[in-house]
Amino acid sequence: MPDKPHLIVLLKGYPRLSETFIAQELRGLEKAGFRLSLVSLRHPTDKKRHPVHDEIEAPVMYLPEYLHEEPLRVLSALGKALLNRRFWALMPRFLKDLARDVSRNRVRRLGQAAVLVAEWPEGGEWLHAHFIHTPCSVAAYASAMTAVPYTVSAHAKDIWTSPDWELAEKLARARWTVTCTASGYEHLKHLAAGRGPVHLSYHGLNLSRFAHFEGPRPSRDGSDPADPVRLISVGRAVEKKGYDILLKALSLLPKDIHWRFDHIGGGGELEKLKPLAESLGLSDRIAWKGALDQLEVLDHYRRSDLFALACRITADGDRDGLPNVIVEASSQGLATVSTNISGIPELLTDGENGFLVEPESPEAFAGALEKAIRNPALRQAYGDRVEQKVRASFDYHVSIRELSTLFETAWAEWRR
């Protein structure tokens, strides 16, 4: 048998512009010699694709997003499941899960797992879920129905919005779990309580796609109305990104600072953010670019002076880990103003290579923006330092080597 398993990778949606880090990991695993079959719980909604999506060779299978939309497919799968003794062995566990989470979502994951098992990708030998919430639920149920092992990559929202009981049980059953920030790692390690291995591995960047920017970056300081400082942010317009805080901070900047702001990304909160910008008198200085592909985003980084992202922790615990867009911007020598939550301080240190403030404070964020804008030499120094850190410690080849070792070791142990 080969020393690398054929991986069935479960994804919440594929392809997604906001999950470049997953796409580059998939391609990296293919280059490392792994065969992949992708299984997505949702069809794509983005109109654009990143170049890396077209390089991924793995076939993609889409499960029924809602069971009632494909009743014949689901009934056929359940009919096969009823003949499977492992399905019946799973039922007490599923009913226990359902009692603690009485929801259609819980039933949907069992139905999706049944479809996956009934339509098993040819050659699949190992289940790996990206995100420890819903994709891992499908993987865990499918694993129980087939005795095929599963592993999981946990990220941000999936960690912080899932109940502890569910995380603990998934961690205990997984062959291993990997996550991408120290804060997430410590939380999962605590919940695992020694019952399942947890590893820390930063995603990093494919630095061949984010080469060092050799071009000039003007020393704009906001004093020239004909050449305003150019601010940029990349991210979905969702609550945890803190775009309302960023807009309020922009409105608090002194009137003698001239600026323009580009936002790249989609998201449901745009319906609220655009009227907020209008009410704050900012609309004529903001360009809402919508979703762009990776090459277009890279071009915007290189034409900008400062990156900004006002991340927060929402009421339900949702938060970013270390936003990949901050790593991307940093790779281009672009200084960042952000908040000191979650995994962000694992890359940025306030006063050394970035500008960090407490979350939920437009006043503090405005102060950091003003300092960065008025001091182009300082932000250039910070940009240089953070780029050096990215290129030294956030190369995605490192994470691919780490994942390869984890898969190969677990595969060898399971076959003994």
N, C-alpha and C positions, 0 to 999 in steps of 0.2 A: 504493500500500500504506500501511497505517496506520503511525504513528511509534512504536507500541508493539506488541511481539509478543504473541501469544496464548501464555501460559506454561503448560507442563505441569509441575506442581510435584510432585516425588517426596518422599514422607514415609515414615518408618519405620512409624509408626502414626498413625491419625487417626480421631476426635479424641482428644487426650490432655490430661488435666487438668494434668499436669506441664509441658506445653509451651504455656502461655498466650502466651509471647512469639512463637511461630510463628503461632498463630491470629491475634493482633492484627496481625502483619505481613501475613498473607494478606488480611485485611479492609482494611488500609491500602492495599495495592496495588490492590485492587478499587476503592477510593474514588479512587485516583489515575488510574483509567481503564484498568487492565490487565484483560484477560479471562484467567481462570484455569481450568484443569482440574486437579483434585487426583488423584494416584495414590498409594495407600497400600500398603505391603508387608505390613501387618498390619491385621486388624480391631480395632475398639476393645474394650478390656477394662474401662474405667471405666464405672461405672453413672450418673455425673453428667456434665453438660456445663456449660461456662461460657457465659454469655450471648452472647459474641462468636461462638461456634460456630454459633449460630442465625442470626447476621447474615451469615455468609459465604454467598455465592450460588453459588459454583463447584460443579459436579457432582463426585462422588467415585467413583473406580474403584478396586476392590480387586484386587490381583494375587494369585495363589495363594500363600498363606503358605508352604506346603510343596508341592512339585511333585506328590508322590504322592497328595495329597488331591484334585486335580482333573486326573486323567491325560488325559482326553479334550481338555480345554481346552489343556493343555500340548502334547500330541501334534499337535493342529491347528495351533498356533502354530509348532512346530518344522517341520512339513510346509511351511508357507509360508516359513519361514526358509531351508530348503534350496534354494528357488528364487531366493533373493536373493544376488547375487554379493558384496554387502558382508558378508553373514554369513560367507561362505567367506574373505573377506579378513581378517575379525576372528579367525579360528581360530588362526593362529600366535600372536597376542597373548594370546588366552585360554589356550592351552596353556602359554605362558610363565608367565602368572599362576598357573595351576593347579599347575605344577611348584614354585612358590615358596609356594603355599598349598594344600596337598593337603587339601581339605575338601569336605563336602557343601554348605557355605555358598557356596563359589565356583561350583559347578555350579548351585545354586539361583538365583544372581544372573543367570546367563546365561539360564536358563529363564524367569525373570521378565521379563527384557529382551525375549525373544522374544515373550512374551504381550503385553507393552506395545506392541511394534511391530505385532503382528497385530491388536490391538484399539485402534489409535491414536485418542486422543480427537479428535473432530471439530474441525478448525481449528487444532490444536496446531502451533506454529511454533518453540518454544524450550523446551529442557529445563532445569529448575532443580532441584537436589537440596538438601534440607535434611539436613545431616550428610554428611561426606566419607567415611564408611565404607560401609555397605551401600547406602543409597539412591544414593550417588554411583557405586557399582559398577554398579548397574542403569542409571543415566543414561548412564554412559560407554559401556557395551556397546550400549545403544539408540541412542546418538548415532553410534557406528561403523556400525550397521546401517542408519541412515537419512540420515546426513550432516547431521542437525539439530544445531546447536551446543548445548553444555551449559555451565552455570555452577553454582556451588555455594556454599552457606552452611555454613561449618564452625563448630563450637561448642566442645565441651569433650572429652567422652569419645572422640568420633570422632577428634579430633586426637591425643590422647595415648596411645591404645591401638592405633593403626594403625601398621604398619611403615613406616619411612621410604621404602623403595623405592616402596611403593604410593602414599603421599602425593605424592611427587615426580612420579610419572608422571601422576597425576590432575591435579595443579596445572599441569603442562605442557600438558595437552590441554584444560583448561577455558579458556573465553574470559576468565573472571575468577573469583576466589575472594574471598569476604568472610568475615571472622570478627569476633567480638564482644569480644575482650579484647586488650590490648597484648601480653600474654605469648604468646597463641596466634598473633597476627599476626607477631611476631618469629620464632617457630618455623617457621611456614609460609613466610615470606619467605625464610628461610635455605634451606629445602628446595627452594623453587621456583628459586632461583639465577638469577633473571632470565628464566626460561623461561615464566612465566605470571604475570599481574598478581595481586597480593594486596592487599586493602584492609581497613582497620579501620573498623567501624561498630558502635557500641553499639546494642543493641536498644532500650533506653529503655522508657518506659511510656506508655500512653495515659492521660495525666493527667486527662482528662475522666472516666475511670472511677475515678481515685484522687485525688479533689479534696482540698484541704486540710481537715484535720479541725479543725472549729471548737469542738468540745465540750471540756469540762474533762477533764484527766487528773490524777487524785489524786496527791499526793506521798507515795506509800507508800514506806516504807523498811524493811519487813520486821519492824518492832518490835512490831506489833499482831497477835496471833494471830487476832483477829476480822476483820482486814482485811489478809490476806497480800499480798505483792507478787506480781503476776501475770506469769509468764514464758511466752513463746510461741515455738514453732518450727514452720516449715512446710517440708516436704520429704519425698520418698520415703525410706522406711527402707531405705537401701542403705549399703554400707560407706563410700563416700566422704563421706557426710554427717556421719560421726563421732558418731552418737547414743550409742554406748557411752561415748565420752569425755565427752559432755555429762552422761549419767546419773551417771557416776563423779564428775564435778565437783560435781553437785548433792549427792551424798552427803557431800562434803567441806566443804560450807558450815557455818559455825558454827551450833550448835543454837539460838542466840537469834534467828536469821533465820527468819522465817515466810514461806513461799512456796507457790505453786501453779503447776504447769506444764501447759500444753496443747500436745499435738503434733497437727498436722494433716497427714495424708498416709497413703497406703498403703505397700506395700513388703514384700518377703519377710523383711527383718530383724526385723519386728515379733515374729515367733515367738521370736527370741532376746532382744529388748530388753525385752519384758514380764517374762519370768522374771528378767532381770538387775535390773530395777527392784524386783522382789519381793525378791530376795536382798539388795539394798542397803537395804531398808526404806523405799522411796520410793513404793510403789504407791498409798497413800492420798492422795498429794498430786499425782498425775499423772492427767490425762484424755487418753486416746487417742481422738481425734476421728474418725480415718479421713479419707477423701477428702472435701473440701467444694468447693463451687463458689466462684467469685470473690467474689460478694457476701457469702457467709458468711465467707470468709477476711478480707475487708475489715472486717467487723464485729468479728472477733477482734482484728485489729491495733488497732482503736480502743478496745478494752476492756482492752488489755494495757499493761504498764509497760516491758517489755524484751524484745527479740528475741534469740534465741541460735541459733547454728549452728556446730558444731565441725568444719568442713570439713578433710579430709585428702587426701593423695595415697596411693593404694593401691599394693600391690606391683606390679600390672601397669601402673601409670602413670595409671590413671583418676583424674579430679579434676573438680571444678566449674570453670567459667570465673568469671564474676561471677554468682552465683545471683540469678535474677530476684526471688526472694522477699525478698532483702535490699534490693533497690531498692524493692520494693513497701512493705515495712515502713518504710523511710526516708522514703517519700513521705508517710507519716502522722505524721512527727515522732517516730518510735519509735527510740530508741537501740538499737544492736546490739553484742553480744559475739560475735566470730568469730575466725578465724585469719588469719594474714598470708600466705596462699598464693594463687597464680594471680592472677585478676583482682580479688580482693576489695580489695586496697589501692588499686585505681584509683578506688574510691568512698570507702572508709573510710581515714582516717588516725588511727592510735592517738594518743590524747591531744589530738586536735583535734575530730573528729566521730564517734569510735567507740572501741571497746575491742577491740584486736587482740592476740593472743598467738600463740606458736609452736604448730603442730599437735602432736597426740599427747601432750599434757600435761594430764591432769585437774587437777593442782595449779595450773598457770598459769591454766587456764580458770576454776577455782573462785575464784582471786584476783581475776580481772577481774569475775566475776559479783558477788562480795561488794562490790567497790568501786562498781559500778554500782547495786547494790541500796541500799546505805547512803547514797548521795548522789543523791537524786532531782533536786536542782537541777542537778547536773553532767550527768546523763543527759538532762535536759530541754534543757540548752544544746547538748549533742551532737546531740540529735534535731532541734533547730531548724536547726543548721548543715548537717546532712546532708540535711535536706529542701530547704533552699535550693539545695544542690548538685544534687540530683535534678531540681528544677524548672528549673534553669538549663542543665543539661547532659545530661539523660537523658529528654528528650521524644521519644517514638517518631516524631513527625512529621519529625524531623531524619533518622532512619535511613530512613524511607520516601522522602524526597527524594533521599537518597544512592543508594538502591537503584534508584529510578526513573531517575536519571541514568545509572547503570551499565548498566541494561538498554537504555535508549534509545540510548546511544552505541554499545554493542556491536552492537545490531540494525542501526543505520545503517551501521556499518562492514562488517558481514557482507553486507548487500544490495548493496554497491558492486560 
